[in-house]
């Protein structure tokens, strides 16, 4: 708990953390976690709820919490793979995520039986 509280006192990144972030950018890895800036909202011509789907992706791939991922995916109101029909994604993520790929990855969760996840 003391470590958690110490992070709140000084939110500045350490030089090692900054180096890790720069390395991720240099290697083309935007990271795993969406910062939910919502700048992508409205960029999809099909009206896909991108921030919600990115949160679902985070639960599945970041936290390994498939139940939360599936529940969040369902909150977005998706009943099909929303990006399957698009040839080129028009969404430009400020963090550099390949939005179409991530949504395609997380959309598979709708095919997983609830009793398998829970």
C-alpha positions in Angstrom: 0.0 0.0 0.0 2.9 2.3 0.7 4.2 1.8 -2.8 0.8 2.6 -4.3 0.5 5.8 -2.2 4.0 6.9 -3.1 3.1 6.7 -6.8 0.3 9.2 -6.1 2.7 11.6 -4.5 4.9 11.8 -7.5 3.3 11.0 -10.8 6.4 11.8 -12.8 8.0 9.0 -14.8 11.4 7.8 -13.9 14.1 7.9 -16.5 13.8 4.2 -16.9 10.0 4.4 -17.5 10.5 7.2 -20.0 13.0 5.1 -21.8 10.6 2.1 -21.9 7.9 4.3 -23.4 10.3 5.7 -26.0 11.5 2.2 -26.9 7.8 1.0 -27.4 7.2 3.9 -29.7 10.5 3.3 -31.6 9.6 -0.4 -32.0 6.1 0.5 -33.3 4.4 -0.8 -30.2 1.9 1.7 -29.0 1.3 -0.1 -25.8 -1.7 -2.0 -24.5 -3.8 0.5 -22.7 -6.1 3.0 -24.4 -6.1 6.3 -22.5 -9.8 6.8 -23.4 -9.3 10.3 -24.8 -12.4 9.7 -27.0 -10.8 11.6 -29.9 -11.7 8.5 -32.1 -15.4 8.9 -31.3 -17.2 9.9 -34.4 -14.4 8.9 -36.8 -15.9 5.5 -37.6 -18.5 5.8 -40.5 -20.4 2.8 -38.9 -20.6 4.5 -35.5 -18.7 1.9 -33.7 -18.3 2.6 -30.0 -14.5 2.5 -30.2 -13.5 3.5 -26.6 -15.8 0.8 -25.1 -14.3 -1.8 -27.4 -10.8 -0.7 -26.6 -11.7 -1.1 -22.9 -12.9 -4.6 -23.6 -9.6 -5.3 -25.3 -7.7 -4.0 -22.3 -9.7 -6.3 -20.0 -9.0 -9.4 -22.1 -5.4 -8.8 -23.1 -4.1 -6.6 -20.3 -5.9 -8.0 -17.2 -6.8 -11.5 -18.6 -10.4 -10.9 -17.3 -12.5 -12.4 -20.0 -15.8 -11.9 -18.1 -15.2 -8.2 -17.9 -14.1 -8.1 -21.5 -17.2 -9.9 -22.7 -19.5 -7.7 -20.6 -17.9 -4.6 -21.8 -18.1 -5.8 -25.4 -21.8 -6.4 -25.0 -22.2 -2.9 -23.6 -21.0 -1.6 -27.0 -24.1 -3.2 -28.6 -22.1 -5.2 -31.1 -23.7 -8.3 -32.5 -21.2 -8.9 -35.3 -17.6 -8.1 -36.1 -18.0 -4.4 -36.7 -14.9 -3.9 -38.8 -15.3 -6.9 -41.1 -17.0 -4.9 -43.9 -14.5 -2.1 -43.9 -11.6 -2.2 -46.4 -9.6 0.6 -44.8 -10.1 1.9 -41.3 -10.5 5.7 -41.2 -10.0 5.9 -37.4 -6.7 7.5 -36.3 -5.9 6.6 -32.8 -3.8 9.2 -30.9 -1.8 6.4 -29.3 -1.1 4.7 -32.6 -3.3 1.6 -32.1 -4.4 -0.4 -35.1 -8.1 0.1 -34.1 -9.5 -2.3 -36.8 -7.1 -5.1 -35.7 -7.9 -4.7 -32.0 -11.6 -4.6 -32.6 -11.3 -7.7 -34.8 -9.3 -9.4 -32.0 -11.8 -8.6 -29.2 -14.9 -9.3 -31.3 -14.0 -13.0 -31.1 -15.1 -12.9 -27.5 -18.7 -12.9 -28.4 -18.3 -16.5 -29.6 -17.0 -17.7 -26.2 -19.7 -19.4 -24.1 -20.4 -17.6 -20.8 -20.0 -20.8 -18.8 -16.5 -21.2 -20.2 -15.5 -17.6 -19.1 -17.1 -17.5 -15.7 
